[in-house]
Amino acid sequence: MDGSWLLIIFAGNDTTRNSISGAIKLLTEFPEQKKKLLNNFDLLPNFAQETIRMISPVIHMRRTTTCETTLGNQKLGKGEKVIMWYGAANRDPSIFSNPNTFDIERENAVKHLAFGMGRHTCIGKPVALMQLKEVYKQILTRFPDMKMDGDWKVAPNNFVHAIQEMPVSFTPEK
């Protein structure tokens, strides 16, 4: 199998899985947002975007300049490395008001950079958003009281926010 397809499969699995765990953590930490969502599933698409903005499953991405350029006030030469830290970009106060607040009704939640942008947009973005919306709907419908119940364990990883373990509690379906 071509290495590109393997990358897509594994990258999609890691980021989607960690986004789901992160969403449960956020819903536990912000019960008023969970209540809004449970009362109005029409908020699911924006909830998915806001969750990805807050979680930022990929930690950073590096690019190499192809020519001399200026980024902000910094001059860069051809061949220099530039790193974008998703967590910082997705909480930029010049883009997102109250950037550390989880708000499932945030009007510009879709402006996060978690999927990249332009020609560097993640090829799996539409599938990931579809999967996330559906899994959130299923979890919240079947287990509306699910919450994080203890400390999570994050794997040492400098590229992906890899949640290894996260205990939850919920009332089983009858």
C-alpha positions in Angstrom: 0.0 0.0 0.0 1.2 3.5 -0.8 2.7 5.3 2.2 0.4 8.3 1.6 -2.7 6.3 2.2 -1.2 4.8 5.3 -0.5 8.3 6.6 -4.1 9.4 5.9 -5.5 6.4 7.7 -3.3 6.6 10.7 -3.5 10.4 10.9 -7.3 10.4 10.7 -7.6 7.7 13.3 -5.3 9.5 15.8 -6.8 13.0 15.4 -10.5 11.8 15.4 -10.0 9.5 18.4 -8.3 12.3 20.4 -10.9 14.9 19.3 -13.6 12.6 20.7 -11.9 12.2 24.0 -11.2 15.9 24.2 -14.8 16.6 23.5 -15.9 14.5 26.5 -13.4 16.4 28.7 -14.7 19.8 27.5 -18.3 18.8 28.1 -17.3 17.7 31.6 -15.5 21.0 32.3 -18.2 23.2 30.7 -21.6 21.6 31.8 -23.6 24.7 30.7 -22.3 24.1 27.1 -23.3 20.4 27.4 -26.8 21.4 28.5 -27.1 23.7 25.5 -26.1 20.9 23.2 -28.3 18.3 24.7 -31.2 20.8 24.3 -30.4 21.6 20.7 -28.6 19.1 18.5 -28.7 21.7 15.7 -25.6 23.0 17.4 -23.6 19.8 16.6 -21.8 21.2 13.5 -20.6 24.2 15.4 -19.9 22.1 18.5 -17.6 19.9 16.4 -15.7 23.0 15.0 -15.4 24.6 18.5 -14.2 21.3 20.0 -11.5 21.0 17.3 -10.5 24.6 17.9 -10.1 24.0 21.6 -8.4 20.5 21.4 -6.1 21.1 18.4 -5.3 17.4 18.0 -2.2 18.1 15.9 0.4 20.1 18.0 2.4 21.7 15.2 3.3 21.7 11.5 6.5 22.8 9.9 7.0 24.3 6.5 10.1 25.4 4.6 10.2 28.8 2.8 10.7 28.6 -1.0 11.8 32.2 -1.4 12.7 35.2 0.7 9.6 36.5 2.5 8.4 38.4 5.5 6.2 36.9 8.2 4.9 39.5 10.6 8.0 41.7 11.0 10.4 38.8 10.6 12.4 38.5 7.4 13.0 34.9 6.3 15.4 33.6 3.7 14.8 30.8 1.2 15.0 27.4 2.9 14.2 28.5 6.4 11.9 26.5 8.6 8.7 27.9 10.0 6.5 26.2 12.6 2.9 26.8 13.3 1.7 25.8 16.8 -2.0 24.9 16.3 -2.9 25.5 20.0 -1.6 29.1 19.8 -3.2 29.8 16.4 -6.5 28.4 17.4 -6.6 30.6 20.5 -5.4 33.8 18.9 -7.2 36.6 20.7 -7.1 38.7 17.5 -9.3 36.1 15.9 -11.3 34.5 18.7 -12.8 36.6 21.6 -12.3 35.0 24.9 -10.2 32.3 23.2 -9.8 30.0 26.3 -13.6 29.8 26.8 -15.4 26.8 25.2 -18.4 28.3 23.5 -20.4 25.9 21.2 -22.3 29.0 19.8 -19.0 30.8 18.8 -19.8 32.5 15.5 -16.4 32.1 14.0 -15.4 28.6 15.4 -14.9 27.4 11.8 -11.9 29.8 11.5 -9.7 27.4 13.5 -6.6 26.1 11.6 -6.7 22.5 12.9 -7.3 21.2 9.4 -4.8 23.5 7.8 -5.7 25.9 5.1 -5.5 26.5 1.4 -3.6 23.9 -0.5 -2.4 22.4 2.8 -6.0 21.6 3.9 -6.4 18.1 5.3 -7.8 15.8 2.7 -9.8 14.0 5.3 -11.5 17.1 6.7 -15.0 16.3 5.3 -14.9 12.7 6.5 -13.6 13.7 9.9 -16.3 16.3 10.5 -19.0 13.9 9.4 -17.6 11.2 11.7 -17.3 13.6 14.7 -20.8 15.0 14.3 -22.3 11.5 14.2 -20.2 10.0 17.1 -21.1 13.0 19.3 -24.8 12.6 18.4 -24.7 8.9 19.2 -22.8 9.3 22.5 -25.0 12.2 23.7 -28.2 10.4 22.7 -27.3 7.1 24.3 -25.2 8.4 27.2 -26.3 12.0 28.0 -24.7 11.9 31.4 -21.3 10.6 30.2 -18.4 12.6 31.8 -14.7 12.4 32.4 -14.2 10.6 35.7 -10.6 10.9 36.9 -7.4 12.0 35.3 -6.5 11.4 31.7 -3.1 10.1 30.6 -1.6 11.9 27.6 1.2 10.0 25.8 4.5 11.7 25.4 4.3 12.9 21.8 5.6 16.1 20.3 3.3 15.9 17.2 -0.1 14.7 18.2 -2.1 15.4 21.4 -2.3 11.7 22.0 -4.8 10.7 24.8 -3.8 7.3 26.0 -6.3 6.8 28.7 -9.3 8.7 29.9 -11.8 7.3 32.5 -15.4 8.1 32.0 -18.6 7.3 33.8 -22.2 7.1 32.6 -25.5 5.4 33.2 -25.8 2.3 31.0 -28.8 2.1 28.6 -31.8 0.1 29.8 
